[in-house]
Amino acid sequence: MECLDIAVLLFEGFEPLDAFGPVEMLGYLGKIDGSPAETRLRFVSQQGGLVHGSYGVPVQTTPVSSDDKPDVLLVPGGGGTRPLSKDADFIAMLDSLASRCEHCLTVCTGSALLAATGQLDGRCATSNKRALNWVKSVRPQVNWQNQARWSSDGKYVTSSGISAGIDMALGWIAGQYGVELARRIAEHTEYRWTEDPHDDPFAVEPSSSPAGQTSNQA
């Protein structure tokens, strides 16, 4: 049986549901009957130690090492992405870590951090629609999608805002292990999964992303 090493990269001011929504789905992948994979979930950060998300949620993390090579890297968003998008040391660390992983998933404005590394240049990606103007300003070279619940391009999968990360995680599971397994996980967690990545009720026109510079929670 395959054993997936899943690293969740946390930072001060991350959005809890961005991280824990996908974690719940990925964790279920490892324990649901008949699953072809086991999962090892761990929380990492640049320096290690206690990291606080929005609302003061504390999470104990281990530091990212230079030889860290997870199968799956999950990068949440949140208000903490604003200063980190300009933090050269953090972006260099993320660039290296994302280069070593097999699959890179981002939620909400976590895609802005990944975009800042240059790894999304020329690729399709999406983000929280209420912060899309700001996200686009971080890296205009990305083919930002105005309508997408989540977007897949190569090893990179990016989702829209906050709760969309749950749909994205199930979509990634469906792509790797089949849609029926993803549906079983959704049923076990009593979650109504949006299976179509283009079904985006929060889509915006290209020039009208609401609250693009002021939605600091995303």
N, C-alpha and C positions, 0 to 999 in steps of 0.2 A: 504493500500500500504506500502510495506517495505521502510524504510528510512535507507540508508547506510551512516554511519559516516566514512569518508575517511580521514586519516591523512597522509600528505606528510612530511617526515622527511628531513629537509634541514640542510646544514652545509656549512661552508666557502669552496668555490671551487667546489660546485656541478655543474654538467653539466645541463644546462637549458633544453635541449630537453629530457633528461632522465626523468625529472619531468613533464614538461608541455605537452609532447606528450601523455603519459598515462592520464594525467589530462584532456586533451581535450576529450578523448574517454570516460573516466569515468564520466565526466561532462555531456556529451551528453546522457549517460544512464539515467540521471535524468530528461531530458527534451524532449526526443523524444516521439512522440505520441505512446500510447499503451505500454509504458514501465511499467514493474511491480514494479519499484523501484524509489524512490527519492534519491538524493545524497546530502550530506553535505560535502563539500570539505574544508579542512583547512590545513594551513601550520604551522608546528611546528619545533622547534629546541631545542637543549639541554638547552640553556639559555634564549631563546626567543629574541625578538628584530630584528633588521635589519640584514639579512644574505645576503652575496654576492656570486653569482655563477660565473662561468667562464665568462669572458668578462665584469665583473663588474656588472652583472645583480642583482639589489637589490630586496629582497623580505622581507616583514614584517612578522614575525612569532610570535607565542605564545610559551611559554615554556612547555616542556613535564612535566606533573605532575605524581605523583606516583599512582594516581588512573585513569590515562588516559587509556581507553580501546576502541580503535577504532575497527570498524568492519573490515576495510581494512587499512593496513599500507603499504605505498609505500616508498621505499628507493632508491633514484637515486645513480648514480656513479659520477665520475669526479675526477679531480686531488686531491681534498681534501680527498679522501679516503685513500691516502698513509699514512699520519701522523695519521689519525683517527684509522686505523687498529691496531695501537700500543698504542692507548690512552685508558687506563684501565677504566677510568671514563665514557667515551663515550660508550665503548663496554658494560659496565655493564648497562648503561641506555637503550641501544638498546636491550640487552638481556631481560630485564624486560618488555619493551614495546612490543617487538615481541612475548613474551610469553603470553601477555594478549589479543592480537588481534586475530580475527577469521581467517583472511587471510593475508598473508605477501607476498608482491610483491617487487622484486628488479629489477633494471635495470643496465646493464653494470657492473661496478666494485662495485656497491652497494652490490652485492652478496658476495664480500670479507668481507665487514663489518658484514653482517649477519653470514657468515661462522666463523668469529672470535669469535662469541658468543658460538660456538659449536652446535648450533641448526640444522645445516645442516649435521652434522657428519653422515656418512652412507647413506645420501640421494643423489639423483641425482640433479645436479644444473649446471648452465652454467654462462658465463660472456662474456665480450668483448674479442674477439679472439686475438686482438692485445696486450692484457694485461694478457692473460691466464696463462702464466708462473708465473707471479707475483702473480696472484690470487691463483693459486695452492700452492704457497709457504706460503701463509697466513694460510691455513688450508688444509693440504694434506689428512685429514680424510674424506673429501667430495668426492663423486663420480662425479668428474667434467666431463662434457660432452663436447667433442671437436667439435661435430657437433650437434647443436641445435639452432634454432632461439629463442626458449624459452623452458623451462623445468618445468614440474609440478611434485611435490612429496608431497602428503598430502596437508597441508594448505600453502605450500611454492611454489611460482612461480617465477622463475628467468629468466631473458632474456639476450641475447647477447648484443652487443654494441649499445648504443645511440638510433638510430631509431627503433631498435628491440623492445624497450619498448612499442611502439604503437601497434605492432603486438601482443605482450604479453597481453596487456590490453584488446584488442578485443578477444583474445583467452580465457582470464579469464571470460569475459562477456559471451562468447559462452558457456563455461562450466557451468556457473551459471544460465543463462537465455535462452539459446538456440542460435544456430548458425544464425538463421534468423534475430534475433535482432542485433547481432554483424554485420551482413552484411548490415543491414539498417543503422546502425551508420557509418560504413565505407563509404557507398554511400552518406549519408548526409554530411560527412566531405570531400568528394571527395578524399578518400584515397584508394589506391590499396592494400588491405590487403593480406598478406601472411598467408593463413589459416593453412598450414601444419607446425607444429613446428619443423619438421626435415628438412625443406627446408632452408638450411643454406648455402648461397653462399660464406660465409666467413669462413667456417669450416677449421680447421687445423689438420695436423697430430699430434699424441700425443706428439711428441718431437720437434715440429717445430713451436710453437706459435711465430709469428713474433713480434719483438719489445717488448718482454715480460717484460723487465725491464726498457725500455726507453720510452714507450708510456704513458707519464704522463698526457695527456689530458683526458684519459679514466677513 
